[in-house]
Amino acid sequence: MAAAEAAAVVLSSCLKPVPAPVPESAGTAAATAATFSAMAAAAAVAAAARTGSEARVSKPALATKLLSLSGVFAVHKPKGPTSAELLNRLKEKLLAEAGMPSPEWTKRKKQTLKIGHGGTLDSAARGVLVVGIGRGTKMLTSMLSGSKRYIAIGELGKATDTLDSTGKVTEEKPYDKITQEDIESILQKFTGNIMQVPPLYSALKKDGQRLSALMKRGEEVEAKPARPVTVYSLSLQKFQPPFFTLDVECGGGFYIRSLVSDIGKELSSCANVLELTRTKQGPFTLEEHALPEDKWTIDDIAQSLERCSSLFPAELALKKSKPEESNEQVLSCEYITLNETKGEDDVIKTL
């Protein structure tokens, strides 16, 4: 469009009337037409060059906006990737959109993008994953201890080594005598302040290594001792044997997989998690706040940060909290440092 307008301007300036027009021969007319065509092509090339230059200029502007983002928002994690893998995918999309690193950034000695998530969600689960960016990473520790809500579908009659459908079946027991009333009658035992043994396949660590990683390598791992956890509400939403659906609201450090397994044992059977969805984490809900992947853009995240800023008290938003040492969950933060020097390729380091 810009090229066409530029060409039109050149042509109009060249077609100004002359005082005494001279009749042209066929050869002269052809030469004149060729001249006009050449001038129009040159104008189009110049306009295209200007348009390309404008596009290049917008990349540093996007990078500046990206580095200025600060706060907490939520994304929709699908089944499949781990929370860390999803965070890396988000980071790569943002850096690619901003053209970072790029030659336009040679004037900046060093820039840092800090991004992290608050609260690991199993790879087989989907739902709300809270993300902090910039100074927002300092607020993520509050996400670890805050309340969470899940919809879990359990399967009676089968136990697995991971306590969910991704694992190897380790035991099978009958479930045909279990009724809806049986399940509802025992839920009170798992409500309130209770003790829970976390699963072996988890983000908990031993000697600095995740228990799940040790298990996958075939190493022997002892179960962690039972620890206090809190369940704010627990209800049975549906029962269609062998499947049952639970609505659970709990505090930090609680494992839905352990809950479902314990319910199966309490019913003199066994059970594992078939489907798990986190519908709420802190003030963030799946329907209202979690951004799908097609909304992982700098502008969309900036708008989400603005909307979500009202979800936190002013004192929490401004508080520079210190990371809490906890064996319950892992807080994942990545620091991306952009080192840029003239004449050398830009380097991205993840620290």
N, C-alpha and C positions, 0 to 999 in steps of 0.2 A: 504494500500500500504506500509506504514511504517512498519507495523507489519510483512508483508511477507518478506520484505528486511531484517529485523532484524533476522527473523527465518532462512533465507538463510545463513546469516553470521555465525550464531551459528552452523548450520549443516556443513558448509564447514570447519569450524575450528575443528569440531569433526571428520571429515572424512579424516584427514591427514593419508597417508600411514604409516604402521608400518613395521619394518625391517623383521620380520618373522611371517607372518600370520598363525594362527592356525585354522585348520578346526573346524567349529562350528556345534554343534548338532542342531536339530530343536528347542529345548528349549532355547538354548543359543541365536540363531538368533531371536527368538520371544522376548526375554528379551531385546536384543540390540535394536530392532525396537521400543519397548515400551519406552526405554530410550530416543531414538531420538525424538519420538513423544512428550514426556513430556517436553524435552528441547525446542522443537519448540513452544509448547504452552506457556511455560514460557516466551520465547522471545517475542511472540506476545502480551502477556499481558503487559510486560514491555514497549513495543513500543507504545501500545495503551495508557498506562498511561502517557508516555511522550507527546503524541499527545494531550491528554486531558489537560495536564498542559499548553502546548503551547496555547491552545484555551482560558484557563482561563487568561493567561497573557495578551492576546490581549484585554480583556475587559477594564482593566485600561488604556491601550493605547488609546482605543476608547473614553473612558471618558475624558481623557486628551485632545484629539482632539476636542471633543464636547465643552468643557469648553473654548477652545482657539478660537472658532468660533466668529467672530465679523464682523458685517456689515449689509447690507440690501439686501433682496432678495424677490421673489414673489412666491406665491403658487396659484394653481387653486382651487378656492372654488366652490364646487358643490351646487346645490339647496338642501335645507333641513336644514343643521346645521346653527346655528348663527356663526358670526365671532369668538366670544369667544369660542364656542364649538369646532370650527375647530382648533383654536390655542391650546386648551387643548389636542386635538387628536394628533396634531403635536408634542407637548411637550412629551406626553406619549410614542410615537413611538421612539423618540430620546433617552429618558432615558432608555427605554427597550433595545434598540440596544447597548447602552453603558454599560448595566448592573449596572445602578445606581439606588439606592445605592447597594453596594455589600461588602463582607468582605475584598476584596482586598484594600478597601479605608480607612482602619483603621489608616493609617499613616497620613491622611489628617484631620485636625481638622474641617475645614469648607470650603465648595466650593459652589459657587453660579452660577446658570444658569439663565440669565435674557433674557426674550423673550417677544415680544409684537407685536401688529399689528397697522398699521396706517390708520385708516379710516374704519368705520363699513360698511359692505355690508349686505343688508337685507337677512334674512334666505331664502326667496323665490327667491333670485337672485343668479347668478353664475358669475364667472369671476375672475379677478385679485384681490388678497388680498396681500398687501405689508406687509412683516414681518421683524422686526428688531431683531437681536440676539447679545448678548454681548453689546459692546459699540454702536452697530448699533441702539439700542433703543433710543439713544439720537438724532438720525436723523429723527425719525418718525414724529415729529411735522411738519416738512416741507412737509410731505406727506398729512397732513390734509388740508393745504392751496393750494396745487398744483392742476394742472388741471387733470380732469378725463374724460374718454370717454365711452359712453354707446350705446348699441343698445337696443331699447325698443319697444316692441310690445304692442300697446294699443287696447282696445276693446271699440267701441262706443256703446252707448245705455244703459250701465249699470254703476251705481255708487255703491261703497262699502264703508264700514266704515273704512277700512284700505287703501283705494285707490288702491288696487291691487286685484288679483283673489283669495287671501286667505281669504278675508273678507266676511262679510255678505252683501248681496245686499240690499241697502237702497233706490234705486230709479231706475226707468227705463223710458227711453224717446225714441221717434222715431229718426232714423238716416238715413232713406232711401233717404232723399233729399240731403244729404251731398255728395259733389263731391271731387275729388282729388284737383281740383283748389281751392275749399273752404278752404281746410286744408293748402295748400301751401300759400295762400294769408294772413293767420293770423300768420304764423310762425315768421314773422319779429317782431311782438309785444312781442315775448318771447326771443328775441335775444339781446345781449349786457348787460348793467347794468340795472337790473330790480328789482322789489320788489316781494317777494314770501312769502306766508303763509305756514309754514311747516305743515306736517300732524300730526294729534293727535297721531297716532301710529308711534312713532319715538323714537330715542335714546336720545332725548332732555329730560331734567330733571326738575322736580318741587319738591322743598324741598328735594333734594338729591335722588329722585326716578324717574325712567324713566316713561315718559308719557304712553308708551305702557303697562307697568306693571300696572299702575293705571287704564287704560282703561279695561284691561283684568279682573281686580277685580270688575269692574262695577262702579267705582268711577267717579264722574263728573269731567271733565277736560276742562278747557277753552282753546280755540285755542290761540297759541302764535301770537303775532303781526307780521305783514309782516316785512321782513328784506331784506336788499340789497344782491343780489347774482349776479353772472356773468355767462352768456352763451356766449361762444366764437363762437360756430357754431351750427346750427340746421337745419336739412334737412329731408324731407320726402323721404324714400327709397322705400316704397311700399304701395299701398292702395288696399285692397281687402275687401270691406265692410262685416262685421263691423270692420275689423282689419286694423290697419295702423302701419307702422314701421318707427321709428325715429332714426336718428344718431345724438347724442348729445355730444358736448364737453363743459364742464362747470368747474367752479371753486369750491372751498370748500364750504360746507354747503348747496349745492343745492340738491333738492329732485326731482327725475324723476317722482315719483308718483304724486307730486303736479303739475308738468308740464302737465302731461297727463290729470289729472282731470281738470285743468284750460283750456286746449285746448278743452275738451268736452263742458265746459260751454260756451266758446267763440263761439262755433258752435251751440249754443242753444240746446244742448243735454247734455250728460254726458259721462264719460269714466273712465276706470280703466286700470291699467297695467296688462297685461297677462303674459308677459315674460320680464325679464331684465337681460342683460349681461354687465358686466363692461369689456371692451376690453382694457382699458389703464388706468394706474394710474401713474402720473408723467412720468418718462422715461420707465416704465415697461409695456410691452404689453403682451396680453394673448398668442399670438402665439410664441413669442420669449423667454419669460422669466418666465412664470408661471409654476412652477413644479407641475405635477400631483401627486396624493398620492403615487403611486408606486415609486416615486423618492424622497420621504421624508426620505432619509438616510443621515448619517453624511458625507459620501464622496460626494454624489450628491449635498448637500447643500454647502459644502466647495468649490466645483467647481463652483457652481452658484454664490457664493459670490465673487469669483475671477473674473468671467466674468462680473458681475454687478458693480464691483468697478469702472469700466471705465465710467459708466453712470453718475457719480456725479463729480462735480468740486472738486479738491483737498481740497480747503478751506472748502467746505461743509462737506466732509467726515471726516475731522479732527476737525470740530467745535463741541464743547460741548454745544449744545443748551439747554436752559432751557425750561421745559414744559410750554406751553402757556395755560393760563386759557381761556377756550372757552366753550360757551354753545351750540356751533354748532354741534360738533361731539365728540365722546368719544374716547380717546386714551387708549387702553387696554394694560397693561404690567403686566407680572407675574414674580415674583422673587422666584425661587425655591432654598431653602437653604438646603444643605445636611450636617447634623450634624452627626459625626461619632465618636464613642468612643469604646474602646476595651471591648469585652464581652457583648455589648449591641446591640440590633437590630438597624439598621440604620433607620433614620426618615427623611421623606421628608415633608417639610413645605412650603406651598404656602402662601406667605405674600402679 
